[in-house]
Amino acid sequence: MRKRAIAAAVLVAGSMTVAVPALGAAGEHWTITAPGMSTRAGAPVAEVALDQAGRLSLGVRRGATTVLEQSALGLEAAHADFTTGLELTGLTQRVVSEQYSTVTGRRKQHSLEASELTLKLTAESGQPFELVVRVAADGVAYRYVVPSPKWVTVVREASEFRVPGEADSFLLPYDNGRGDYESAHTHAKVSAQAPVEYGYPSLFHVGDSWLALMESDLDGRYGGSRLKLDDGSFRLVLPDPTETSTGPLATPWRTMVVGDLATVTESDLGTDLASPSKIADTSWIKPGVAAWSWWAEGTGDLQKQKNYVDYASKQGWEYNLVDSGWDASWIPELVTYSNQRNVKTWLWVRWQTIDTDSEREKLFKQYADWGAAGLKIDFVESDGQDRMRWYDEVFEAAAKYRLMLNFHGAPIPRGTERTWPHVVTVEAVKGAEGTKPKPGRQPFPAEHYLTLPFTRNLTGSMDFTPVTFSGVRPNSDAGELALSVVYESGVQHFADSPANYAKQPLAEQLLRVVPTTWDETKLLDGDPGKRAVLARRSGAEWFVGGIIAGEATRLSTGLGFLPPGNWIAEVYADGADQKITFSTQQVTPASVLDLPVAKHGGFTVHLRPAS
């Protein structure tokens, strides 16, 4: 290996500090902290190394806890091997400071402060290569940049994540045949997990710290990756034999959200790393609640859809989703009928019908001319690069015709809500479609409901289609109702029938006012698979949703997150008969709500200023 010594130094840009030692017997090593953070501040610290064989690696620690052991970096391209024999030729650093807004998510206003170090290297063949590492208060991320040649073909990545074997883990087995992320998570020590492929996000509890592995800023230049547990290490796997793009190529960000459980659950790192919005005017993108007949009664005919529109209008819901089986002959009439009742229309579409530019141009124009507000696109079922290119084309064409988007049978979003804000939700979850009553169906384990707030929902809006009282489910009615707050989705499809909701007047009362977009989100209490209590703010009002998996108990929830003053708390909780109870009380930020929770139960609290 050719060696080029860099003098020992401490480089400072703004409030960022990166220690850069001289090349010595142990090679080169960089310690990176977030702006304004020391290595003892409780925030993550990244350790990047280049050994004497020219191999890159990365480790992450938080305080005294090693969250990620030193793990291999690099990629192999058709024109050069960037996994070994690398020589450092220079480096740059900067502080990344951004403020941006999104239409959906855990909050709508975002602020990013991160340290960024770029190592400039060359392969033994002389070809250039860059490693870009970012460290923020809530995590660490890296990506590769291949500046040349004109075309870049990636054969494989050497990227791995060596999570300590004693760490607790919540992993999603990846179904390569479906690619839709609709499995249930497995919960075990890393050392006890099966050596198979897993999808993102992967959640780990390491000592006093939590780690969520994710991916961000994916587009048609690359395929969506996953992880394979192999010999104690999670190795990054690409979906195709090769990934080919015009140069320069920047890979997606390999993302590690690190902190206590609240930090990980509330983190925006996935959107912080995504490309800025490609839509300048987002005023037409309007999240909301949708009625949806398919789950309870099928799509049916025009009259059935009018019945659901009438119910959505009665409830003050913004949308009605017309799923598979609609007829073009009656859609214009339905849209007119809906508009007269202040309800907009979403239409179901199979992805193969909009696979070409000509199909998209013809059909998207037709849907827009009918007055459709958005499209639910189904059966996407692939993370491959070809499908990512298709996504890019669909995003752009839908934005042209001002059509919002929801994808089912599809991969997870990876920062999409920032780049393409008209993607207001994505399924990619084992959701309520699997609770639709049919002979022999068994309920999901209650732990499944309690894992999702700390896994799938971390990577973007999740179309679980909750609050299905007539479903095959393990939870109480109050626990089911609480999903309207616990699960975040830009468009929330409440999937039961008007007749079944009419049997639950207290639930109807809450579902008339619960928002689908939030200005702030806080985790008040949590233990993945067992307990989740989240508070979400919309304007001046707060909503608290709590659910458990386990035997009946009581949960005490402090209200210290409230601004000073008197507040009215409207409480929807478990009753002695397993039905929902309703009560009101006046509270202050010093109050503690002590609520009974049934087996696999829950509660919802609507808080508004008393004045």
Buried (B, 14 or more C-beta within 10 A) or exposed (E): BEEEEBEEEEBEBBEBBBBBBEBEEEBBBBBBBBBBBEBEBBBBBBBBBBBEEBBBBBBBBBBEBBBBBBBBBBBBBEBBBBBBBBBBBEBEBBBBEEEBEBBBBBBBEBEBBBBBBBBBBBBBEEBBBBBBBBBBBBBBBBBBBBBBBEEBBBEBBBBBBBBBBEBBBBBBBBBBEEBBBBBBBBBEBBEEBEEBBBBBBBBBBBBEBBBBBBBBBBBBBBBBBBBBBEEBBBBBBBBBEBBBBEBBBBBBBBBBBBBEBBBBBBBBBBBBBBBEBBBEEBEEBBBBBBBBBBBBBEBBEBEBBBBBBBBBBBBEBBBBBBBEEBEEEBBEEBBEBBBEEEBBBBBBBEBEEBEEEEEBBEBBEEBBEBBBBBBBBBBBBBBBBEBBBBBBBBBEBBBEBBBBBBBBBBBBBBBBBBBBBBBBBBBBBBBBBBBBEEEEEEBBBBBBBBBBBBBBBBBBBBBBBBBBBBBBBBBBBBBBBBBBBBBBBBBBBBBBBBEBBEEBEBBBBBBEBBBBBBBBBBBBBBBBBBBBBBBBBBEEBBBBBBBBBBEEEEBEBEBEBBEEEEBBBBBBBBBEEEEBBBEEEEBEBEBEBEBBBBBBBBBBBBBBEEE
